[in-house]
Structure formats: C-alpha cells, structure tokens
Amino acid sequence: MALQKAQHVPVLDSLRAIAALSVCLYHFVCGPINFISNETVLDVFTFGKYGVQLFFVISGFIIPWSVYHSDYRISKYFKFLLKRFLRLEPPYLVSIALALGILFFRGFYADLPESRAISAGQVLLHIGYFIPFSSYRWILDVYWTLAVEFQFYLFMGLFYFVIISEKIALRIAGYALVIGLSFIGTRNFLFYWLPVFLLGNMLFLFLAKRIGKAEFYSMMIILLVQIAVFLPGPVFFSSLIPAAAILYMFSYSNRILDWIGKISYSIYLLHTIVGTTVINILSHHAHSPLTKALVVLAGVGVSIACSYCMYLFIEKPSKRLSSKIKL
C-alpha cells in the first residue's frame, strides 16, 4: 500500500513508547529529592523531559494525517473537537481523581499543607484545560502538555484547510503565520511550540504527496533552525529524531515498543501518581547504586502495569466511543 494511503503509521507506536518512557525515567531519577546524587546520572536523565516534544511532533503529523483519510470539512470542526475530547478526557479525569486521592491521603497521614490546599475551582478548571489562564497550578505538572495539545486541536481543526490548500501562496502564508505566532506567549501555550508541531505538519504534507521536495526540505530547514535558535537546546534533537523516524522508518515495528506505545497515554498520565509513590516508599531502603536502580525499575514496572489496567478499562473504551464519531 502506498504510504499516503496508509491510515496506520507503525513507527508512531515505537516513538510514543520512547517518549513516554523517557519522561517517566526523568521524573523517577531526577524528581525525588536526595535520591540520586550522581551529577552525571542526573544530567543524562534530565534529557528525558524533552520526550514531550516527541509527542508534539507526533501530534503535528498524526492529526492532519488522520483527518486527511476521512471526509473532514469545516462544518465538522466541532465534531472533530468532540472526537478528540472523548478520546482523551476519560483517562485524564480518572488520573485527576487518583491524584486527588493520593494527595488527600498524604495530607491526612503526613499533615502536608499543600495536599489540603486544592480547591473545587482549581479542580474544575482542569476539566477544560483552563489552568494556564488562571492563577492556579496544575495538580500534576505533566498536565501542562495536555493543555498545549488541546490548544493544538483547536488550532489544527482550522489550520488544516490552510496547509492542505493547493495554492502555494496560501500555504506559505500559513507557514509564515505559524512562525510569527511562535514568538508570542510562553511554554504553557501552543504558540510557543508551533514550530515543533509544524514539523509534523510538513511530514504529513510530504508523505501524503501534497507538497514537493523543494517546499518540504526548505520548510524543514527553516523550522529546525528556528527551533535550534529560539527553543531550549535539546528540543532540536527531540524534534529532529521523531521527524527523521517518521520520514525514513515509516514502517518500523517492534513488538515490545508497539505494546508500550499503545498504552503510552496512560503511562504519561499515571507514572507521576503510582510510579513516584512506589519510589518514594522504596527509596528509604535503597542506598547503593544497584538498589536505587532497582527502585527506579520498580517504579517503571508498576507504572506500566497500572497503565495497562487503565488502558483496558478506561482508555480503550474511550477510544471506541471516539471512533463512533465519523468525520
């Protein structure tokens, strides 16, 4: 089957797995205070937080790729948003409930004031990803990326008709708009990350044979230069790696990574809840490098096990519900 007609992109599962596990390891190794003291180890695993940008490139590619293989029109914009909302919201809400349960449990037994400082208004603002527009903080820091992703859906549902246009002048105007908007706002909002998402858009356009090599490579160079100059240094590599993988390893598949990739959203949501809890408990009994490594692996293992349960009972049904909405 020609690439432009393939709805499933095999390499994306592996990329999602790598992204989720890298963020996981970053939080497990670098998060707990005074757990890992080796500066070299901390410096290496700090790069794991840039797994987030892998997800951004993937979304930039797969969202337009998916609607391209459907009968998407501007009249279906709100149906498109509902489809994404139903796909992502149920696991997200369950993770919020679990996070609140652990916070209240800690507040009751450990007498931690921050565990009791969460208000009903703060929780409600999480539902529509409105925290960045308020003075509240996220219950879990990882949620900031979900807000950026949802802002991207709002944007992409409309911007799709610009980049899919057969008029090169309109497409170039769209590219210029994205580059200009990227200088507005902070890391908590979509505009800041638009060049990373646009990398994925360009891959979609090229692999779907909507644009030629000259336009594709010219824009990829411009975007990569902009990312290298204006975004944190490691973002360049965390953007380039998935872009190269999608372009040159489209059909790559690995059984283990594919399985982890399928539950990567649940892993991303749960790892700072269950995995960090396990590490916080076990870290008091780990004093050698080997035992600390085993504690981190235990955190990863528990996170994957719980995420698989979340996938089976929450995420998979939400995917089925979302799939019933046809564009």
C-alpha positions in Angstrom: 0.0 0.0 0.0 1.3 3.5 -0.9 2.4 5.5 2.2 -0.1 8.3 1.5 -3.0 5.8 1.7 -1.9 4.1 5.0 -4.0 5.1 7.9 -1.9 3.3 10.5 1.7 4.5 10.8 3.7 1.7 12.5 6.7 3.7 13.7 4.5 6.1 15.8 3.9 3.4 18.4 7.6 3.0 19.0 8.1 6.7 19.1 5.3 7.1 21.7 6.9 4.4 23.8 10.2 6.1 23.7 8.7 9.4 24.6 6.6 8.1 27.5 9.5 6.1 29.0 12.0 9.0 28.7 9.6 11.3 30.6 9.0 8.5 33.1 12.7 8.0 33.8 13.2 11.7 34.0 10.7 12.0 36.8 11.8 8.9 38.6 15.5 9.7 38.5 15.6 13.4 38.8 12.4 14.1 40.7 12.8 12.6 44.2 14.9 14.9 46.3 18.3 13.5 47.5 17.5 10.1 46.0 20.0 10.1 43.1 23.1 12.3 43.9 25.4 11.4 41.0 25.5 14.6 38.8 26.4 12.7 35.6 23.3 10.4 36.0 21.1 13.4 36.8 22.4 15.3 33.7 21.8 12.3 31.4 18.3 11.6 32.6 17.3 15.3 32.6 17.1 15.0 28.8 14.2 12.7 29.4 11.8 15.6 29.9 12.2 16.5 26.3 10.3 13.4 25.4 7.3 15.8 25.5 8.4 17.3 22.2 8.4 13.9 20.6 4.7 13.8 21.4 4.3 17.3 19.9 5.9 16.2 16.6 3.8 13.0 16.5 0.6 15.1 17.1 1.6 17.5 14.4 1.8 14.6 12.0 -1.0 12.2 13.0 -3.8 14.7 13.5 -3.8 16.0 9.9 -2.9 12.6 8.6 -6.0 11.1 10.3 -8.4 13.7 9.1 -6.9 13.5 5.6 -8.1 9.9 5.5 -11.6 11.0 6.5 -14.2 13.2 4.9 -13.3 16.2 7.1 -14.8 19.5 6.3 -15.0 22.8 8.2 -18.6 22.1 9.1 -17.3 19.1 11.1 -15.0 21.2 13.2 -16.9 20.8 16.5 -17.4 17.1 15.8 -13.6 16.8 15.3 -13.1 18.5 18.7 -15.7 16.3 20.4 -14.0 13.2 18.9 -10.6 14.3 20.4 -12.2 15.2 23.7 -13.9 11.9 24.1 -10.6 10.1 23.2 -8.5 11.9 25.8 -10.8 13.1 28.6 -11.9 9.9 30.4 -8.4 8.7 31.2 -7.4 12.2 32.1 -10.3 12.6 34.6 -9.5 9.2 36.1 -5.9 10.3 36.6 -7.1 13.5 38.3 -9.3 11.5 40.7 -6.4 9.2 41.5 -4.0 12.2 42.0 -6.5 13.8 44.4 -7.0 10.6 46.3 -3.2 10.3 46.9 -2.9 14.0 47.8 -5.7 13.8 50.4 -4.3 10.6 51.7 -0.8 12.2 52.2 -2.4 15.3 53.7 -4.3 13.2 56.2 -1.4 10.9 57.3 1.6 13.2 56.7 0.0 16.5 57.6 1.2 18.2 54.4 -0.5 21.6 54.0 -0.1 21.6 50.2 -2.1 18.4 50.0 -5.1 20.3 51.5 -4.8 23.5 49.5 -6.6 22.3 46.4 -9.9 24.0 45.8 -13.0 22.9 43.9 -12.5 25.7 41.5 -9.0 24.5 40.8 -10.2 21.0 40.0 -13.0 22.3 37.7 -10.6 24.4 35.7 -8.6 21.2 34.9 -11.6 19.7 33.0 -11.4 22.3 30.2 -7.6 22.7 30.5 -8.1 26.3 31.7 -5.4 26.3 34.4 -2.9 28.3 32.2 -5.5 31.1 32.1 -5.8 31.2 35.9 -3.7 31.8 38.9 -3.9 28.1 39.9 -1.3 25.4 39.4 -1.8 22.0 37.8 -2.4 19.2 40.3 0.3 17.3 38.4 2.9 19.2 36.4 2.6 16.7 33.4 -0.9 18.1 32.7 0.5 21.3 31.1 1.3 19.4 27.9 -2.3 18.2 27.6 -3.4 21.8 27.6 -1.0 22.6 24.8 -2.2 19.5 22.9 -5.8 20.5 23.2 -5.0 24.1 22.1 -3.3 22.4 19.1 -6.6 20.5 18.3 -8.5 23.8 18.4 -5.9 25.4 16.0 -5.4 22.4 13.7 -9.0 21.8 13.0 -9.0 25.2 11.2 -5.3 25.4 10.1 -5.7 22.1 8.3 -7.6 23.8 5.5 -4.7 26.3 5.0 -1.9 23.7 4.7 -4.0 21.3 2.6 -4.7 24.1 0.1 -3.4 23.5 -3.5 -2.5 27.2 -3.6 1.2 27.5 -2.6 0.8 31.2 -1.7 -1.9 30.3 0.9 0.3 27.5 2.3 3.3 29.9 2.6 1.1 32.5 4.3 0.1 29.7 6.8 3.8 28.8 7.4 4.6 32.5 8.0 1.7 32.8 10.4 2.9 29.9 12.5 6.4 31.2 12.6 5.2 34.6 13.6 2.8 33.4 16.3 5.6 31.3 17.8 7.2 34.5 19.2 4.0 35.1 21.3 3.4 33.6 24.7 5.2 31.2 27.0 5.9 27.5 27.1 2.4 26.9 28.7 0.7 27.8 25.5 0.5 26.4 22.0 2.1 29.4 20.1 5.5 28.9 21.7 5.6 25.3 20.4 4.1 25.8 17.0 7.4 25.3 15.1 7.6 21.8 16.6 4.1 20.9 15.7 4.6 22.3 12.2 7.4 19.9 11.7 4.8 17.1 12.0 2.5 19.0 9.6 5.3 19.2 7.0 5.9 15.5 7.3 2.2 14.9 6.7 2.1 17.1 3.7 5.2 15.5 2.1 4.3 11.8 2.8 0.7 12.4 1.6 2.2 13.9 -1.5 0.5 17.2 -1.1 3.8 19.2 -1.5 7.1 18.6 -3.3 10.6 18.1 -2.1 11.7 21.7 -2.5 8.9 23.1 -0.3 9.3 20.3 2.2 13.0 20.5 2.7 13.0 24.3 2.6 10.5 24.5 5.4 12.1 21.7 7.4 15.4 23.6 7.4 13.7 26.9 8.4 11.8 25.2 11.2 14.8 23.3 12.5 16.9 26.5 12.5 14.2 28.4 14.4 13.9 25.6 16.9 17.7 25.5 17.4 17.9 29.2 17.9 14.8 30.1 19.9 13.8 27.0 21.9 15.8 25.2 24.6 18.8 23.3 23.0 17.7 19.7 23.5 14.3 20.5 21.8 16.2 20.4 18.5 17.1 16.8 18.9 13.8 15.7 20.4 12.1 17.3 17.3 14.6 16.0 14.7 14.6 12.4 16.0 10.9 11.7 15.5 10.8 13.7 12.3 13.6 11.5 10.8 12.0 8.3 12.1 8.6 9.1 10.5 10.3 10.1 7.3 12.8 7.2 7.0 11.4 4.5 9.2 7.7 4.8 8.4 7.0 1.0 8.6 9.3 0.2 11.5 7.7 -2.0 14.1 8.9 -3.5 17.4 6.6 -5.8 19.4 7.6 -4.5 22.8 7.7 -0.9 21.9 4.5 -1.2 20.0 2.7 -2.6 23.1 4.1 0.2 25.3 3.3 2.8 22.7 -0.4 1.7 22.7 -0.6 2.4 26.5 1.7 5.4 26.4 -1.0 7.9 27.1 -2.0 6.0 30.3 1.7 5.8 31.2 2.1 9.5 30.8 -0.9 10.2 33.0 -0.2 7.7 35.7 3.6 7.5 36.2 3.9 10.5 38.5 1.0 9.2 40.5 1.7 5.5 41.0 5.4 5.2 40.0 6.5 8.2 42.1 4.6 6.8 45.1 6.4 3.5 44.8 9.8 5.2 44.5 9.1 7.5 47.5 8.2 4.4 49.6 11.1 2.2 48.5 13.8 4.9 48.2 14.2 5.0 52.0 15.5 1.4 51.8 17.8 1.9 48.8 21.4 3.1 49.5 23.6 1.5 46.8 23.6 2.3 43.1 22.2 -1.2 42.4 19.3 -0.9 44.8 18.4 2.6 43.6 18.4 1.3 40.0 16.1 -1.5 41.1 13.8 1.0 42.8 13.5 3.1 39.6 12.8 -0.1 37.6 10.1 -1.0 40.2 8.5 2.4 39.6 8.6 1.9 35.8 7.2 -1.7 36.2 4.3 -0.6 38.5 3.6 2.4 36.2 3.3 0.1 33.2 1.2 -2.5 35.0 -1.3 0.2 36.3 -1.3 1.9 32.9 -2.2 -1.3 31.2 -5.2 -1.6 33.5 -6.1 2.0 32.8 -5.8 1.2 29.1 -8.1 -1.8 29.3 -10.8 -0.4 31.4 -10.8 3.4 30.7 -8.7 4.3 27.7 -9.7 1.6 25.3 -13.5 2.1 25.8 -12.9 5.9 25.4 -11.1 5.1 22.0 -14.1 3.0 21.0 -16.5 5.8 21.9 -14.4 8.3 20.0 -14.2 6.1 16.9 -18.0 6.1 16.7 -17.9 9.7 15.7 -17.2 9.8 11.9 -15.8 12.8 10.2 
